[in-house]
Amino acid sequence: MHIIEVAKRAGIPEEYLELYGKYMAKIDLKFKKTLGKRKGKLVLVTATNPTPAGEGKTTNSIGLSMALNALGHKAVVTLREPSLGPVFGVKGGAAGGGESKVLPFEQINLLFTSDFPAVTAAHDLLSSMIDNHIHHESQPEIDLRRVYWPRALDMNDRALRKVIVGLGGRFDGFPREDSFVITAASEVMAILGLSKDYPDLKKRLGDILIGRSMALKEMFARDLKAEGAMAVLLRDALKPNLVQTSEGTPALVHTGPFANIAHGTNSIVSIDMALRLFDYVVVEAGFGADLGAEKFFNIVTRAGGFKVDGVMIVTTIRALKDHGNGNLAAGFPNLEKHMENIAAFGPPAVIALNRFRDDTDEEITLLKRWCEEKGWKMEISEVFARGSEGGKALASVLINAINESPGRQTNYTYDLDDPIKTKISKVVEKIYGGAEVDYTTGAKGRIRSLEKRGYDNLPICIAKTQFSLSDNDALRGRPTGFEVEVVGADVSAGAGFVVIYMGDIRLMPGLPEEPAAWGMDIDEDGNISGVF
């Protein structure tokens, strides 16, 4: 249906819409000033540790929102925007699938309303202003060896992980080592997702730490007078995007931080607006409860003042078999750990088994019986094949769980005044189930430096693999007694968290041997095929 009709369903007057054709629109931030207090219940969707293909968490978030509407509730789904890296890589898009998609599917999976290009432009504007400051020898002089700010590109390109810039002689700049991150890993993306309004956005951009002066004084984006221009580029990007599901349920798709290398959820602006408009707000957190959900509780709820009323944990027979080396029952402990993690945070949780066509009744019965023995509520989800009809039973179980356990408070994994290493240890022990934390010499020095400079009171954002509860891809299931290695630490002062790097994590992914781009094409009428 036309996006104006979708907005009417959501309670958004046409005067606050900025149309991007017939089926997409941005919502003017002035609309929030007309809204009352938050009234909706917040449902967080997370998962077990996934396989490389993902377990259908986005599809099930969409299907759950449609099922809630089909049961007579006013519900919305809030999702992150897809990054072009995974779209053209191995994982595909982030707009759902089957009968539970957000529309227009191809546009959302590609450049959408140009939020990602705006983030890339704002990020690289700061990069260019840094090199311009260096070129003109402006004061205070930036130490070329201590420039912390990289460049950004929204594409998987391993060749750009480490580069040399400034070649070509004195008119083209000073040669120095540099790097690229994928746009979803940019601090600008995190700032966009965590900003509450334009003044907050501008302040956070100004607080970006870019490097050190020759006198070792910290230098920020505001020292280069960059925050105003960056905010100008991001003006429209801060406005939430309104689209619809395959059944016409309103959907807010906004910002796109990855959960393995950033905080991994939809924007605070979208979630806050949704809580004032809808009875149920379904929020997807990236990857498993060890990544997206942990960061949502420890970072996002603090920044946005949110309380999670209920959680849906998505799993599949495929993923559980993977964690059990082919044995389904041997993979159950991975699900067990994620359920324990959510229970520790406080809200009630239900398990959604995303059913695939090759799942047998015997396998499903085995999982269901095990969940019953644990006292957990599990329902089969068939929203991919049946849309809202395939999710009604799941939605009903979730509503009952929320109603049976109202008003639970969030139990954070760590206190903000804990030392950085204590925060890391608490996440490793409580969330991952690990025993020890080893630090490289460089990581120890970085953490000491961050604490001396006053960043020890920030939450931490751990960057690690999504495929394991540990920092090692090969440790599947529910490993215990393992040691993680912290290889580095940075501060995203504008976003408001300290980034901790574990294992072999990279901020610029590479394409697989057979990228999804191989299967994409366009016909003579402009019809796109192969985007999934």
Summary of the structure (lengths in Angstrom):
residues: 532
radius of gyration: 22.5
end to end distance: 21.9
largest distance: 71.4
contacts: 1931
relative contact order: 0.16
helix: 40%
strand: 21%
